[in-house]
C-alpha cells in the first residue's frame, strides 16, 4: 500500500471568477514548503442530563478552513501570492523586463482555489474560496527566504483525482537572504541585525447560518503593515526619529540585478521609542517595533514592486 509522502505533494492554484466556485482551467503549479490548509469540524460535548453518568453523543460544530502555507519568496511564482493579497498589479514592459506594481487598499480582493495533492494515496484537497489574510516575512543574514501566508478558505472538496488539469509552471529562482536590503528615506539603513514585517488584510469572516456550516465569505478590513527592526546601536538616527514622532519611508527588498528584484515599500512608518539595554560585554542592540500608516500624499500604505520576465499576473 502506497503511503503519502510530503516530497511528492503538489500544490496547484488558480484565481476564481466567482468566489467559492473552483475554476475548470488556469491552474498553476506553485512551490511550497508546508501547508495545513483543509477543512476541520469540531465536536461539542453533550450537555443533556437525565440519562445517568454516561454521556450522550456530541454535536458537530461549524466547519472551518483556516491555515498557513509557507512558500519561497522567488522571482516569478511569488507574484501570484502578491495578487491574492493586494489585487492585480499595474504592469509595464521595457524590452522584456516587466515591472509589476502591487498596491495596498484595494476595495475588492481576488480569491483562489488551491489544490494540495498527495498522488500516492491518491487524495487531493481542493480548497476553494481562498483569500489572503496575513503575510509574514523574516529578514536575516543567512538561511532560506520564505513567507508564511495565513489563508482563509470557504471550504474543501476531497477528490480522488486532480481537478487542476494540465498545470502551467514557471521556473523557480529564489531570492537569497544575503541579497536583502533595508532603506530609510531612500538611504541604506546600516547595522541591521534582523528584521521582520507582517502585512495583513484583517479579513472578517462572514459567519452566516447556512446548511453546510461554512462561511459565506471573508471581507477585507483595515490594511495593516507592521514589524520589527533590530539594529546594532551605532548612532541615534532611529531614536531621534522615534522621539520626534515623524514618519519616514522604509523599504524591505531583495535585488539580484536591474531585471530581477522584489521590494516592499512602507510609505509612512512610525517608530516607537526603544530601550538600548546593555546585557553583557558584546554589542548593544535596539529593537524598534514599527507601524506603517497611509501616506496622505500617495494615498496608500504599502507598495510591492516585482521586476521579472513574467508577462502578466
N, C-alpha and C positions, 0 to 999 in steps of 0.2 A: 504494500500500500504506500503510495506516494504521500509524503508529508510536506506541508508548506514551508518554504524557506524564504527568508527576507531577501536573500541575494537575487531571487528570481521574481520578486514583486515588481509590478508595473503600475505606474500612475499615468492615466490619460485624462485630459481635461479639455472642455470646450465651453465657450460662453453661450448662455441661453438667450434665446429670443424672447421667451415668456418665462417669468420667474417660476421655478419649480417644475418645468417641463424639459426633460432631457432632450437635447438635440439629436438628430439622427446622423449627423456628419459634422466635420470640422474639428475632430479631436486631435490633440497634440500629445505626444509623449513628453512628459516633464520629469527631470531628475529630482530625486528627493532623498533625504537622509532617514527620515522616520515619519510615520503618520499614525494618529489614533482617531481619525475620523470614523464615524459609524454610529448607527442608532443604538440607543440603550433605553430600556424601560424598567424602572424600578418597581418594587412591590411595597405596598402599605400594609402593615400588620393589622389584623382584625381587632376592632375594639368592642366586639359584641360579648355580652355576658349571658349567663343562663344555661350554658352547656357544659358546666364543670370547668376543670382546670386545663383541659386540653384545648389548644387554640383552633379556631375555625380558619378556613383558607384565607390567604391575603387577597387584597385587591390590587390590580395593576394600576400603576401611576401613569403620568403623561409620558410621551416619547420625546427624547432629547437627542440631538446630534450636534454636539459641540466638540471641537478637538483642535489640537495643534499639529501642524505639518512643518517639519524642519526641511528647508530647501537650501541649496547652494546659491550664493549670490554670484551669478555668472553673467556673461556678456549678452546672451541672446534670450535665454529662456525666462530670466527673471522679469523681463518686461511684461509677461503675461500676468504675473502676480501684481506688479505695479498697476496694471489696468484694472484688476479686480478691486484694488484698494482705493484708487484715485479716479478711475474712469479712463476713457480713451484719451490718448495723448494728442498733442499737436505735433505733427511730424513734418520735417523738411528734408530735402535731398540735396546734397552737394557732391556731385560726381561719384555717386555710390556710397557716400558716407551719410548715414541717416541720423538725424538728431530728433529724439522723441522727448517731448517735454510734458511731464505729468504734473498736474497742479491739484492742491487740496481744495475742498469746499464744494465739490460737485453736488448739485441738488439730488440727482439720481445716480446710483451706482449699479454697475452690472452684476449679474450673478453667473455662476458656473455650475456645470455638472462635473464632478471629479470621481473617476472610477479607479479604485485601487484593486488590482487583480493579483490573485495567488493561483497561477495556472496549474500547479501540481494537483490541487485538490479535486476539481477546479472550483474556485469561488471568486466572484467579482462583486465588490461592494460599490454600487452605483449611487453616489451621494449627490442629490440634486438640491437646487436652491441654495447653493453655497455662496455666502457673502464673506468679505474680508473684514474682520473686526480689529485685530491688533497685529502689528508688525514690530518685532523686537530684534535689534541688531547689536552685536557686541564688537567693538573695535579693539584690537590688541596687536602686539608686535609680531606674533607668530601663531601658528595653528591653521585651522581651516575656517574660511569665512562662510558663515551661514546666517539665515534669517529664520526666526521662529514665528510662524504665522498662526494666529488664533482665528479659527474659522467657525462660522455658524451656518449649519445646513438645515433645510426643512425636513429632509427625510433620506431614506436609503432603500434601494431595491437590491435584494440579494439575487444574483444571477449565477447560472452555471456556465455561461459563456459570455465573453466580452461583447458589449453592445457598442463599442467605440469604433469598430470598423478598421480601415487602414489608417494608421497613425502618421501624421506629419511629424517630422523630427528635425530639430536644429542641433548642430554640434555644440558640445559643452566646452566652454572656455571660462574657467573660474577666475575671478579676481583673487589676488593673494593679500593677506593682511598687511604685508610689508609695503604694498602699494598705497595704503591708506594715507590720507592727509586730512587735517582739520585746519580750517582758516577762520579767522575772526576779523570781520570788517574787510575782507579781501586780502588779509595778510596771514602768512602761516603762523599758527599758534604753536609755540615751542614748548618743550619739556612735558609733552603729554604722555603719561604712562599708559592710560587706558581710557576708553570712552564707550558709552552705550547710548542708544536712543530708542524710543518707542513711539510709533505712530499709531493712533487709534481712531476709528470711526465712531466709537461709543454706540455700537448697534443696540437697538432696543427691540427685543423680541415682541412680536405681536401675538400675544397668547390668548387666542380666542377659543370658544367652545366649538369643537368640531369632532366628527365621528372617529377620525383616525388618531387623535391625540397629539397631532403635530402642530407646530406654529403656523401662522398664516404667512408671516414674512419677518424680516428683521430690518427695521428702518434705521437709517443713519442718524446719529445725534451730532453733538458738537465735536468737531475735529480737535484732537489734542496731540501735541508733539512735545515730548519731554525727555530728559535723560540725565546722564552724569558725565562729567569730565574730571579726571584725576590728573593733577599736574605736580611735577616737582616744583617746590617753592623756590623760584629763582628771581622773581620780581613781583610787583604788586599790581600788575595790569588788570587781572581779573578781579582782585579785591577792590580796586578803585572803581571799576565798573559796577560791581555789586553795591558798593556804598552809595554811588551816585544814583543808582536805580534806572539808568538809561538803557534802552535796548540796543542790541547790536546784532548783525547778521553772522551766523555761524554756518559753515558748510562741512559736511562729512562725505568723503568720497574716495574712490579708487580709480586711478588713471594708469592705463597701460601705455597709451600714446594718444595722439590727437584724434584718432579714429576709433578708439576703444576706451570708454570711461563710463562711470556712473557717479553722480554727485547729488546728494540731498542738501538742499538749502533751506534752513530755517531763517526766515527773513527778519524776525523781531524777537530776539532771545533775551530773557530777563534772568539775571543771576542772583542767587541769594548770598548773603554774607556767610562765609565759611570759616571754620576753625583751621588753624595750622598747628595741629598737635605735634609735639616732639615726643616720640615713643622709643628712642634709642639713639645709638651713635650714627646710624645711617641717615640718608637724605630725608628731608622733611617734605611731606606731601599734603596737598589740599584737594578736597573733592567738592565740586560745585554741582548741585542738583538743579539744573536749569529748566525753564519752561518757555515755550515759544507761544507767541500770540500773533494775531492778524496784523500784518503791516498795513497801515491805513492808506499809504500811497499806492501800494501794489494791489491791495485788496485780497491778499491771500496769506496763508501761514507757511506753507511748505511747497517747494518745487523739487521734483526729482527729474534730473536730466540724464538720459541714457543715450550714448552715442555708439552706434554699431552699424552693421550692414543689413539689418532686417528691414524689409520694405515697409511693413505695417503691423500694427497690433490690433 
